[in-house]
Every structure is written in C-alpha cells, then in structure tokens.
C-alpha cells in the first residue's frame, strides 16, 4: 500500500511548488495532539530526509517519516473546493473516530 494524492491535490501542490520556485514535494505525518490523540502534519518539503519514505502520485512526491506510515497507510490526500471553503481532505482508511472539532483522530493501529 501507499499514500497517494488525488489529481486535484497533486495539481494544487505542483502549482504551489512552482510559485515557490523550490521544493521536492509535500511532507505528510502525524503528531500527538488534540482530544482524540493524533493530528495530521502537512508541509511543503524542500529536501528529502534520509529516513523519508517517498511515494509519487500524479508526478508529485509525498514524503513520510517511518513512524507516521502505520497511521497513514492507504491514505489519499484530496483537495476540494466547496462553496467558499477549500482545502486538503484526508481520506484515511485507518481512522476509527474523530473529535467533535475535527482537529484530531484515533486509528485502528
């Protein structure tokens, strides 16, 4: 299995990287946070770290640290515009529950 980007997410990331003029892809991870236990970390990556696991989706690299992979395995990162709102959406098959505010989640891992 892997971590993937939907086509709209890949286009958004590629466009942003082009505007920045640097970067190798997007770094995705999890951190302990919130009332449910875990929260997503998402940032643009200027370099790959030696320990990074690298997946490629629609021509865009997704970098993940090995400790985060069990919580993210099989996740698709999507990018959607709904009315005035737009942003990334995590379609993570490992999520067992989410907190009411939507900031954190628990997994089956």
C-alpha positions in Angstrom: 0.0 0.0 0.0 1.0 3.6 -0.2 -0.1 7.2 0.4 -1.5 9.0 -2.6 -2.7 12.3 -3.8 -5.9 12.8 -5.8 -5.4 14.6 -9.1 -6.8 17.9 -7.8 -4.4 17.7 -4.7 -1.4 16.9 -6.9 -2.3 19.9 -9.2 -2.6 22.2 -6.2 0.7 21.0 -4.7 2.5 21.2 -8.0 1.2 24.7 -8.6 2.3 25.9 -5.2 5.7 24.4 -5.6 6.1 26.2 -8.9 5.1 29.5 -7.4 7.6 29.0 -4.5 10.3 28.1 -7.0 11.7 25.3 -4.8 10.7 22.1 -3.1 10.7 18.4 -3.9 7.1 17.6 -2.8 4.8 17.5 0.2 5.7 16.1 3.7 2.8 14.3 5.5 2.9 13.0 9.0 1.1 12.6 12.3 1.7 14.1 15.7 0.2 13.5 19.2 -2.4 16.2 19.7 -6.0 17.1 20.4 -8.7 15.3 22.3 -8.6 12.2 20.1 -4.9 11.6 20.1 -3.4 12.2 16.7 -3.4 15.2 14.3 -2.1 15.5 10.7 1.1 17.4 9.9 1.3 18.8 6.4 4.1 20.9 4.9 6.0 21.5 1.7 9.3 19.7 1.7 12.4 21.4 0.3 14.6 18.3 0.7 14.1 14.6 1.3 15.5 13.3 4.6 17.4 10.0 4.6 14.7 8.3 6.6 11.8 9.5 4.5 9.6 7.1 2.6 8.8 8.6 -0.8 5.7 7.9 -2.8 4.8 9.5 -6.1 1.3 10.4 -7.2 0.4 12.2 -10.4 4.0 13.4 -10.7 4.2 14.8 -7.1 6.3 13.3 -4.4 4.8 12.5 -1.0 7.4 12.2 1.8 6.5 10.4 5.0 8.6 9.6 8.1 8.6 5.9 9.0 6.9 6.4 12.4 3.8 8.0 10.7 3.4 5.5 8.0 1.3 2.9 10.1 -1.2 5.7 10.7 -1.3 6.9 7.1 -1.1 3.7 5.1 -3.6 3.7 2.3 -4.5 7.4 2.8 -5.5 9.6 -0.1 -5.0 13.3 0.2 -7.6 15.2 -1.7 -8.1 18.9 -2.4 -11.6 20.2 -2.7 -13.4 23.5 -3.1 -16.9 23.5 -1.5 -18.6 26.9 -1.8 -16.3 29.5 -0.2 -14.2 26.8 1.6 -11.3 25.0 0.1 -8.6 22.8 1.4 -7.0 19.4 1.8 -9.1 16.5 2.9 -7.6 13.3 4.3 -9.3 10.1 3.2 -7.7 7.8 5.7 -9.0 4.2 6.0 -7.3 3.8 9.4 -9.4 6.4 11.2 -11.6 4.9 13.8 -13.0 8.1 15.2 -12.6 11.9 15.1 -13.1 14.5 17.7 -16.0 16.9 17.5 -13.9 19.9 16.4 -12.3 17.9 13.6 -8.7 18.6 14.8 -7.7 15.1 15.8 -8.4 11.5 15.2 -7.9 7.9 16.5 -6.9 4.9 14.4 -7.2 1.2 14.4 -3.4 1.0 14.5 
